[in-house]
Amino acid sequence: MNKMSRVLTLSLLGQLTLLWCSPAGAIDNDRRRMAVSPDDGVIKLFDGESLKGLTTWLKDTQHEDPRNVFRVTNGMLHITGNGLGAAITEKEYRDYHLVLEFKWGPRTWAPRTAKARDSGLLVHSTGAEGGYNGIWMPSIEVQIIEGGMGDFILVTGDDEHGKPVPLSITCHTDRDRDGEVIWKKDGKQETFDVQNRQRVNWYGRDPEWQDVLGYRGERDPDSPMGEWNRMDVVCDGGHIVVTFNGQKVNEAVNCYPSFGKIQLQSELAEVFVRRWELRPLTKKPSGQTAFTDETQRETYIQPDGTHPFYWQYKGEPVLLLGASDDDNLFQMPDLQEHLEKMQQVGANYIRNTMSDRANKGFEVYPFKKLPSGKYDLNQWNEEYWSRFNNMLQWTFQRDIVVQIEVWDRFDYSDHRKSNNWRKHPYNPRNNRNYTSADTNLKPFYGKHPGANEQPFFFSVPQLNDNQRLLRFQEAQVDKMLSYALAYPHVLYCIDNETGGSPDWGAYWANRIRQRARDAGVDVHVTEMWDAWDLAAPQHQATFDHPEIYSFVDISQNNHQKGQRHWDNAQRVRHRLAAHPRPMNNVKIYGADGGPFGSNRDGLERFWRNIVGGAASSRFHRPEAGLGLGPETAAHIKSMRLLTRELDIVRCLPDSGCELLAERHENEAYATRVPGEQYAVYFPDGGRVELDLTQYAAVSFAMKWLDIAASAWQPEHAVTGGGPIVLTAPGKGHWAVLVHRVPGP
């Protein structure tokens, strides 16, 4: 609701005194106790079929709806917006986690045809229908408007007897450039009521906001028009927390009232709703509501609670598959088109190094360049950070998970005459902030980063304690986190191919995790070691320290080939069994003409990773990998076809290849949900026998997947009780799915 000046004259203090000291106060307390709470399970406010449980109200026709403003269309609650009013719950509710999934329609209505699309979710609604100006019940509004998702507004008005309804909220606040109130965690605490009435904007609202159709601010979390959004509103007593598309955007305490009906506005813009429901609150053992835990379990990327070798995102298990043509994707000028191509083939995972080396001509540095030609490490280059934030926003809108690499060690080396370090702002020759004598940084480092000659990677207190340098490094990481922590789809890797001290990675991992805790969220961090052999001692720093690294990245194993590639990964999976964590492969090497194997090597590695129980598999950029092209697109599509039917997160890899008889080395690899589903991958055709001896007289069905064509072949029946022969229909990449047929 875009209303800024509704003033009533009755003192809130006087109203509350009357309320608490009169029989009306007891009635109010009784009403709260009688209000419905979803303690026993989900309450669907919209059932997908009808308006049952809802009443409707329009300013001009009240309970009549002659224009059919509120209707059900294709299983969605369709609010055309042709009038001012609301769909209102028949019952009063308290203490709930409300989930609203909606999208805008194209239509708007006069006098707001050219204005920002507008609606609103009104909680704790009491008083008269139409108590505010004949339109809405008095309530606390959680705003739904282009550019202002999650703002708080007090919708003042009268009760059934014509008396003003008391309303108040308390928020931690700040003021933006124009003096408007914004929510700020740990800001000054202010109380707003019917006399001191202020809109409390969500923390990232653009100070340049304009009431124009389609407005989008730089930090706005909402999806483009026509795409789905999710709003979570957690109400526990007088505490309200608002999360929008995974970002916590606003919070209020000491809210009054703390129960009531719930309204969904019609405000001259078309809205479609596919989910509107109340869920039970999650409680901590102390009895306090776990607001952050609740929203994170539903939205944030994290190890799956039931199957911790895999990830979950937005409350569901997710398999991460990717292929992209660059590493520091946020610098790509055609990034949106690239993400669209990924999404079309089923890719949902990117690697994003924070790299700034100018090897393609479009990259920029994070620091401001002065007219003198030197950089000031105390000033930011906003173009760099704007690109980074755009990447976060665009990937979030497409459900593409980002794995950030904080430090790309090749940026700080001149290996192979790259001159990356010679040109870098951190080089003392190129900034105004320190000298070589201050930092022990030389103007040139010609060796491979693995030689560890660069003191840049020894600055932390546990090593050289180079505070003159470290404060700029810390500021850069904190700047990165000021954007990334607002998004729920980000994973963190400290380095690209490090062979340095474990103390360096642990310092940054702990700093990132602490900054996240300070922001009220949990994040997941790993380190990527350079050794191609996963049994090398340096990998122990991640494998053996789950308290620091909550997932592992085994990308360097993707230099290995055939059976050795499989066996190495299986040994790691067994090693992690005591503390299961996702095993990510953010880089799969292998491309014809490249230094790390052929096209076939890269494609085989992709399949062995997933069949072998890895949580992610992404084709590395050319020339070291295949990137995103027709061949990798077909393989990603095929993996999605297989895993739509194969419950991959429940599968157990056949680590020792014991299920398959008559098998030659690297001929076939299997995974299974014992007795239910079996999948076997053939890198280049072949024939093996699958042991189903213990399932005598059990009916199974079998069908082959032509991976190169992304097409299933017809299914046919087989029976357990012995080995079944699996003969690939031809040479090339094939997979077969054998699944149990339910009995009569």
N, C-alpha and C positions, 0 to 999 in steps of 0.2 A: 504494500500500500504506500503510495507516494504522497503522504500527507504530513505536513510539518508543523501545523499550528492549531492544536485543539486544546483549549484552555478551559478548565472548569474552576469555579470559584470556591467550592467547598474545601476546607482544610482537610488534608489527608489525616493529619494527627487527630483532628476532631472525629473524623469518621472511624478511625481505628479505635479510639477511646470508646465511642459508642458501641462498636462491634464487640470489643473484648469485655465490656462491662455491662452488657445487657443480654437479655434472653436471645437476641439475634446472634450473638457470638456463639452461644451453645448450639443454636440451629446450624450455624455455619460449620462448626466442628462436626456435628452429626452428619451434615451433607458430605463432608470430606470422607468420613469413615464409610459412608454408603456408596461413594463413588467407586467405580469398577477399576480394579487393577489386574493386569494380565498375569497373575501369579501362576496360574495353572497351564499357561501356554499362549500361543499367538492368538490375538484377536484381529480378525480381518475387518477393518472399517469399510472396505470395499471388497465385495466377494467375487468380482469379475463377471457377474451375471446381471445384477440388478442394483437398485438403490436401496435395498433393504437395510434398515438400521440408520438411514439418513433422512433428514428433512431438507427441503430447499427453501430458500428465501431470496426474493428479489425486491429491490427498493420500490419499483413501480407496481408490482402485482402481488407482493408478499408471498404467501404459500402457493399461489398459482404459478404455473410455468408455461404460459401459452406459446412461447417461442422455442420451447424444448431446449433451454440453455443447458440443462443438466441431463445427460443421456448416457447410455452404454453403447459403445461402438466397437465391434470386434474384440470384445473382452476387456475393453478399457473404459474407465470413467472419462467421458468426453465433456469438458466444459467449454462451450463455444465462446464464452466471454461476452455475449450479446446482452449486457446488462450488468448492474452492480448488485452483488449479493454473495451467497455462499451455500455450499453443501454443508450441513451441520449434523453432527452425530446426535442421535436421540438420547444417548446416555452421557453421564458425566464420568470422566476418567481421571485417575491419579497414578503416579509412580509407574512410569512406562518408558520403553525405548521405542519411539515412533520411527518407522521407516516409510519414506515417501519416494517413489520413483516416478518421474514425470518427464515430459518433453513439451516444448512449445509447438503449437500449430502455426500455420502461416497467417491466420486471420487476426486483425485488430479492428477495433470499433471506435467511432467518434465519441468523444473528442480526442481520443488517444491513438488515432490511426498511424501517426508518425512519431509516436512517443515510445519509450522503452517498454517492452512487454512486461506486464505487471500482474502479479497475483499475490498470494500470501497464505501462510499456515498460521492459524490463530488458535493458540492453546490457552487452557485455563479460562475458557469463556463462561461468563456468568452474566446475570442480568437479563434484560429484555432482548428478544430478537429485534434487530433494527435499532437497538439502544444507542448506537452511534449514528446519528444523522439519518435514521430510517434504513440503514444498510446492514451493519454488522453488530453482533453482540460485543459488549465490552470484553477485552481480552488482552493477552500479550502476543503480539504478532512476531513471528519469525518470517522475515521478508523474503519474498520470491520476486525479484525484479532483475532485469538485465543490468549487470554491473553492481548489484547490491544483494547478493544471495547471503542470507543469514543475518541481516541487520535486525536489531530489536526495535519495535515501536509499541508504545502503549496506546491501545485503541480505547479511548475513553468513551464513556456513555452512561446511560441510566439503567436502573433496574426496572422490574415490573411495576414498581410504585412511583416511578418518575424521579427517584433519588439517585445521585451519582454513585457509581460503583468505585470503591477504592482500588487502586492499582499501584504497584511499585516493584522495581527491580534494583539490584545493586550490582555494579560491574567494576572491574579494574579497567581504568581508562587512560587515554591520552588525547591530545588534540592534533589534528592533521594541519597541513599548511594553511588551510582556510578557517581553522578554529572549530571544525566539526568534531564531535565526539567519536572516537574509535576505541574498540576493545583492544587492550594491551595486557598481556599476561604480566603480572607483578606491577602493573601501573597503579596510579592513585585510585583508591576505592571511592566511588560516588554512588549515591542513591538518587533515583529518578522516580517521580510520582506524578500525580495529576496536576500539581502546581509547578514542580520543577521538572517539566516534561522535555526530554531530549531523545532524539533518535540515537541509538548506539550502533554505529556502523561496524561491519565486520573489519577485521584488522587490516586487510589489504585493499580496502576500497580505494579506487583511483580518485585522487583529489581533483582530477580533471573531468569527473563524471558529468555527463550531460544526459538530459531526459530525451534521448533520441532513439529511434527504432534500431535494434541490433547493436546497441552499445556494448563494447568489450574493453575492459581495462587491461593493463599489462599483466596483472597478477590474478585476474578473475579465474576461478576454478570451474565455471560452468561450461558445459559442452555446447558446441555450435547448435544453432536453431535446427530442430528436427531430430537431434540426438538425445539419448536418455541421460538424465541426471538422477543422482540419489542424495536425498537429504535425510540425515539421522538427527533426531531431536530426543535427547535423553532427559527426562523430567523425574527427579527424585526429591520429593518434598518441595522445598523452595529453590532447588538447584536445577538449572537448565544448561545443557551443553549442546551446541549445534556443530555438526560435522557435515560438510558439503563435498560430495565427490571425494571423500577420504581425507579432506583437510578440516581440522578443527578451526572454525572461523569465528566463534563467539561463545561467550559464557556469562551467566548471571547467577547470583545467589540471592537469598532472602526474598524470593519472588512472592508477591501476593496478588491474587490468590494462588494456591498451589494445586488446584484441581479445577475441573470444569469440562464443559463440552469442547469439541474440537471443530473448527471451521476451516474449510478450504475455499478460498475466495474465487469469485468471478469478478474480474476487474478489467473488462474490455480487451482481453487478450485470450486467444484460444489455447487451451491446455489439455493434454492427454495424460492420464494416470494409469499405470499398469500395476502398481502396488501401493497400498495405503494400509498399514497394519501397525499394531502395538505388540511389542515383544516384552517378555519379563526382564526386569533389571538383573544384571549380574552383580552379586555382592562379594566384597572382600571378606575374609574371615572376621575382621573387626566390625563388620556391619556397614562400613562405608561403601558407597557405590563406586564400582571400578569403572568410572567414565572412560578413561583412556583405554583400559583393558577391553572394555565392551566394544568401543569403536574400532580399535586395532584388530581385534579378533575377526571383525566383520570385513575390514577393508585393507589393512596393511599387509604387504608382502612379509611372510614369516614362515619358518619351518612348520609344516602341517602338524597339528596336534596329535593326530592318529598315526600318520605315516611320516616320521621326521626325516627320512631320506629325501623327501619331496617338499616343494613349496606349496603354500596356499596364498591366495590373493582374493580379496573381496569375499572371504568366507568360504571359498571353494578350492579344492586341490587344483594346481595348475602345472602343466608341463611346459617348460620354456624352450622354444625353438627359434632359431634366428639365422639370418644371413644378411650382411650389409656390406657396402662397398667402401667404407672408411672406418677409422677407429674413433676419431674425435668428431662424431656425427654432428654435434651441436654447431660446428663451424661450417657445415655443408650449406651452400646457397639454395640447393633444391631439396632440402631435408623433408619438407612436407610430402612432396611427390614420392620420395624414397620410402617414407613410412607408409604411404598408401599402397605402394607395390608390395611391401612386406605384409601388410595386413591382408591383402587380397589372396595371398598364398598360405596364410595361416601362421606367419611368423609373429612372435610376440616378445622378442628379447633382443636387446642391443647391448653392445659394448660401447661405452662413451669414455674415452680417455679425456682428461682435462688438458690435453696437449695443445700447444700453441705454436709449434714449429711451422714455419711458412714453407712447406714443401709442395703446395699446390697453388699458392698465390692468393687464396681467399682467407687465410687464417689471420687472426689478430691476437695480440697479447692482452693479458688481463689488466695491465697497468697503463696509466696515462703517459703519452709521449709529449714532452715539452717542446716549445719552439727551438730550444737549443739542440734538439735531437736526442737528448737523454730522457730516461724514464724517471718518474717519481713513484717509488714503491708505496708512498702514502696516499696516492690518488689512483682511482680505478678508471679503466677504460670501459665505459658503460656499454659499448657495443658488444664486447666480449660477454659480459654478464647478461645482457638482453638476449643474445643468442642462446646462452645456457638456459635461461628461464623459458624461452620459447620451446626448446627441445623438451624440457620437463613437462610443459603444458601439453604439447602436441602428442607426446608419447602417452601421457596420462589419459587423454581423451580417447586414445585408440587401444587402451589396455595393453600397452607394450611396456614390459618391465625393463628398467635401465640398470645396468651394472657399471658404476662409475669406477674408473681408475684414477686415483687422486694424483699420483706422481708418475709421469711417463719418463723413465730414466734416460731415454734417447734424446729428450729435449735439452738435456744438460751435458751433452757430449758432442765432440767434433769428430767422432769416429767416421772413417771413410770420407773425410773432407766435407762433412755435412755442414760445418760451421753453425750448427744449432746453438751451441753454447756461446760462441763468439758474438752472436747477434742477440742473445737473450737479455731481457731486462735485469735478471739477477746477476749478470756478469758485472763486476765492479766498474769496468770501463764504460758501461752503458747506463748507469743510474747515478743520481745525485745523492744517494743515501748512505753509501759506505765505500770504502776503498779495499783494495786487496790486503793491505796491512791490517785493516779492521777485522776482516773475516777469514783470512787465509785462503781466499778464493783466487785462483789464477785465471788469467785471461784465455787460456786454451787448455783443453783436455782431449787429446787425440785418440785415446784408447777406447776399446769397447766398454760400455757401462759396466759390464760384468767384472772388469778389472778393479773396480772400486777405488779409483784414484780421485774421485770427485768428492771433496769435503762437504758439498751440499747435503749429502745423505748421511752425515755424521753430526749434525748440528744439535741433536736432542740432548737433554741433560745427562742421560745415561752414557753418552759417548763423548763428544767434544764440548758439549754445553756452550755452543756458539750463540749467545743470546743476541748479538748484533744482527745475525742472520735469522735466527729462529723466530723473532717477533714478526718479521714479514711473512715467513712461511705460515705461522699460526694465523695471521690476519687473512691470508689467502684462503686457507682451509675454512675458517669461520665464515668468510664471505660466501664461499661455495655452499656451506650448510645453511646459511640464511635463506637460500632459495630451496635447496633440496629437501630440507626437513619438513617443508610444508606439503610435500607430496608423499603418498603412501606406496609408491611403486618403485622405490630406489634401493638398490643394494650397493655396497661399498667394498672396493678392493684397494688396498693401499698403493701397490706398485705394479708396474709392468715388468715382469721377468727380473726380479731382484736376486742378487747373490750377496747382498749386504748383510749387516748385522740384524738379528731378530729384534734388537732393542729399538731400532728405527721404526719398524712396522708396528710393534706393540705400542710405542708412544702415540702414534697417530690413530691406531685403532681405539685405544682407550680415550683419547681426546674426542674422537667422533662419537663414541658411545656416551660419553659424559655430556657433551653438548646436546645430544638427542634426549637424554634423560632430563636435562634442564628444560627442554622444550615440551616435556610430557609425552614423549614417544620412545619406542624402542626401534633400533635399526640393527642391521646384520652386516658384519664386516668379515673380510678374509684378506689373505695375502697371496700373491702369485710368485712362486719361486722359479728360478731360471733352469734348474736341473731337469733334464729330460727324463731321468730315471726317478720315479716316485719313491724309490727306496733310499734315495740320497738323504743324508742327514738334515739338510736344510728344510726339507718338507716336514720334519718333526715339529717345527715351530707352530704350524697350523694344526696338523693331525692330533698333536698331544696337548693342545691348549684350547679346549672348547670354551673356557671362561673368557678368552679374548676373541677367538674367531668362531663365530656361530655357523659358518659354512666353510667348505674348502673348495678351492679352484684347482683342478688338475689338468688345466689346458696344455701344459707342456708334455703330458703323456701323448698328446695328439701329434707328436713327432714319431711315435712308435708305429709299427705296422703289424697287421695280421694278428696272430694268436698272442704275440707279446703285448700288443696294445690292450687286448681283452684281459689277459692275465694280470697285468699291472694294476688295472682299475679294480679288478675283483679283490686283489690283496688289500687295497686301500679300503674298500667297502667292508671287508672283514675286520680290518683294524679299527674302523670307526664304530663297530657294532656296540661297544660299551657306551658310547655317546653319539648316537646316530645324528647325522647332519646332512644337509643337501650337498651333493657333489656336482659342482658346476664345471662346464666346459665352454668358456666364453670365446675360445679360439680353437677352431679345427683347421689345421694346416693341410695342405695338399692341393696342388693345381699343376696341370701339365706345363712344363717349362720352368716351374718354380723350384726353389731349393729344398723343399720339404715333402717331396712325394708327388704323385700324379693325381689327376682328377679322381680316379678310382680309389686311391688311398683316402682322399678326403671324404668321399661318399661312404666308404666302408666305416670310417671312424665315426661318422655321424650316427650310423645305425648301431654299431657296437656300443656306443655310449648309452643310448636309450634302452636297448635291450638289456644292457648290463646294469641298469638301475641308476643311471645318472639323472640328476634333476634338470639339467639343461644341456643343450648342444647347439652351437652356433658356428656357421661357416665363416672363417676369417676372411678379411678383405684381400682382393688381388694385390700383388702377385703371389703372396704367401699362401693364399687360400682361394676358394672359388667365388666368394662374395655372393651377391644376389643375381642369379641368372636363370635361364630356362631349366638347366639341369638341377640346380639346388631347389628351385621352386617346385619341381615335380617331386623331389624327395621329401620336402617339408609337407606338401599336400598329402603324400602317401602316408607319412607318419601320422598325420591328423586322421586320415581314414582309419588306420589301424587302431589308434588309441581312442577313437570314439567308441569302439566296440570292445577293446581290451582294457580292463581296469588296471592300468599300468601302475598306479600307486600301491596296489595290493600285490603286485607281482613279486616273485622271488627269482632273481636271475639264476640260471643253471651254471653257477660259477665254474665248476669243474668239468662241464660238458658231459655229465654222467647220464642225462636223460636220453641222449642221442647215441644210438649204436651205428656201427658201420660208417662212422664219421672220419673224414680226413681233416688234418690241421687247416683251420680257417675256412672250413667248408660250410659250417652252419653254427648258429648260436641261438639259445632258447631262453625263454623266461616263462613263468607260469603262476597262476593261482591254482594250487594243487587240486586236482579233481574237477576244476571248473573251466579254466581257460589255459591254453598253451599257444604261444607265438614263437615261430622259428624264422630267423632271418638267414637267407642264403646270399652271400656276396656275389656269386657268379654261378648260379644254378647248382645242381648237385642232387644227391639222393642220400637220405639217412632214415633211420628207424626211430620213432618216438615210443618210449616205453609207457604203455597204459595197462600194464599187467594187472595192477591191483584194482582196476575198475571193470571187472568182469560183468558182461551183460549191460553195461551202461552205454546209452546212446550218445554219440557225439556227432557234430557236424563240422565239416572242414571246407575252407575256401581259400583260394590263392589271391594274393595282391600283386599285380604287375606294377612294380614301383616306378619304373620309368614312365609308364602311361598313366599312373595314378588311377588305376581301375581294378575293381574286384572282378574275379571270375566266378562263375556259378558255384553255388554251394552244393555239397553232396554229403550223404550220411556215412559214418563209420562207427564201429563198435569197439569198446574197450575189452580188456581181458588178455591183451598181449601187445606186442609191438605193432604199430601201424606204419606203413611205408609212406614217406614223404618224398615225392620226386618232383622237383621244380619243373614247371612247364617248358622251360627253356634256359638258355644262358642269360647272364645279366643278373640284376638285383631283383630278388623275389622275397616275399614274406608269406607265411601261411598262418592262419588262425584256426585252431581247433577248439571248439567250445562244447560244453555239455548241453544236451537238449533236455529241458525240463520234462519230467515224467508226467503221465496223465493224472 
